[in-house]
Amino acid sequence: MGQQKFFWTDELDKVIRDMALKSHSSSQVAEYINEHHPFPNHAVTRNSVIGRANRIGVHFSLKKVKPKKEKLPDGGVARPIRKQLCSIVDKFDAAHAGGKIDFWSLKTSSCRFGTGDGLDNIRFCGKKKRADSSYCEEHHKIVYIRPRNWG
């Protein structure tokens, strides 16, 4: 007649507790429940697992995950992004130390990449910016990071 309602059972609560203790994520728990304890016309979601876990006093631990090192096309391994950005900025600053301008000297075609140690000391690159960006070619590479393919 009508759609059956989904009810959390003691067995499913035990699954949540056990998997949380083994450091599984809420998404993994939902996937496991859907595969091993299917309920007609209902799929258990990550959010429903989180909600149920909170109601029964179970918390999923946030474990620190080391970032995977990406292999570069030339065979090298990418360093963490922060180190990459710092080294790029340092190299750029050293190479273009004399070419920085103040806010009032910026033109509509000037790169807006700013550096400085306070509001009064901000200087801008001032080089010709890319047509699709507020930054020159070099600073565009620093500011815009290619999105990862999460699929």
N, C-alpha and C positions, 0 to 999 in steps of 0.2 A: 504494500500500500504506500506508505511513505518511506523516505530514506531512513536507514538505520542510523542512529547516533553513535558517534565514536566515544568510547569510554576508556579512560586510562585504567589499566588493571594493575594489580600488585606485581604481576609478572613483568609488565612493561616498566614499572617503577624500578624493579630490580635490574633490568637491562640498563636503564639510565644510570643508576648508581654504579654498577659494575664497570660500565664503559667509561664513565667519568673518572673513576679511580685509576683506570688504565690509561688516562690522558688522551682519550679519544675526543674529538671535537663534537659539538652538537650536530653538525652536518653529517658526520659519520654515524652518529647514533640514529638520526632520522633515516638515513639510508639503510642501516641494518634492520631497523624496525619494519620498514616498508618491504624489505626482502624476506625477512624471516617471520614476521607476524602481520601479514596483510589483513586489512579490514576492508570489506566491500565498500566501494564508492568513496574511499577516503585515503588520502596520502598524508602521512605525518611529515610535517615540515620542520626545518631547523628552528624556526621561531616557536612552534608548538612544543618542541623538546625543551627549549630554553625556559618557556613559561612553566611547563610541568616541573622541570628541575628546580626552579625557584620555589615553587609551591611545596615541594617535598624536601627542601633544604639542601639540595645538591648544587654545587658550583663547579663549573668547568674551569680548569686551571688554564691560565694563559702561559704557555711555555714559550721561551725565547727560541726563535728559529734563526739559525745562521743563514744569511742570504747566500743563495747559490752563486758561485762564480761563473759568470758568463764567458764563454769562449768567443774570442774576437775572430773576425775573418782571417786575420794574419796568423792565427794559431795561438796568440797570447791570451792571457786571462784578465778580464776586467777587474779593476780594483773597486772597492766600495765607492759609490757616487760622491760622497762628501770629499774624499781624498782627491778624486778626479777634478771636482769643481775647484777646490782650493788650489791645486797645482795649475789649472788653466787660468784662473783669475790672477794668481801670482805672476805667471809668465806674461799675461796680457798687461798687467800693471807695470811690470818692469819694462816691457817693450814700448808702452805708450804713456809713460809718466808725464811727458811734457804736453800731450795733446788734449788735456781735459779742460772743460769749460764750465762756467757757472750757469745756473738756471736761466738767468736773463739773457744769456748769449745763445741759447738753444734756438734752432730753426725748426720748422716743421719736418725737415728732412734729416734732422740730427738724431743720432743714437741716444736713447734715454737711459743707458746703463749708468747708474750712479754709484760712486764710492765715496767714502769719507768717514770721519770719526765723530760725527754729530751733525745736527741740522745746519749749523753755520758753515761747516766745512765740506758739504757735499759738492762734488764735481762730477760732471757728466762726460762721457766719451766724446760725443760731438761728431764722430765720423758719420758718413752717409749711411742711413738706415736702409734695411731691406724694404721692398714694397709691401710685403705681407707681415711686417713686424715693426715693433717700436725700437728695434735694436739693429746694430750693424751685424754683418755675417759672423764675426767672432763671438760677439756677446749673445747672439741668437743661439749659438751652439751651447753656450753655458746655461742660459735661462730655460730653454725648451728641451726637455728630455723626452725622447721617443717613448710612447706608452708601451708597456709590456703586452705581449699576447698571452692572455690568461687562459686561453682555450686549450 
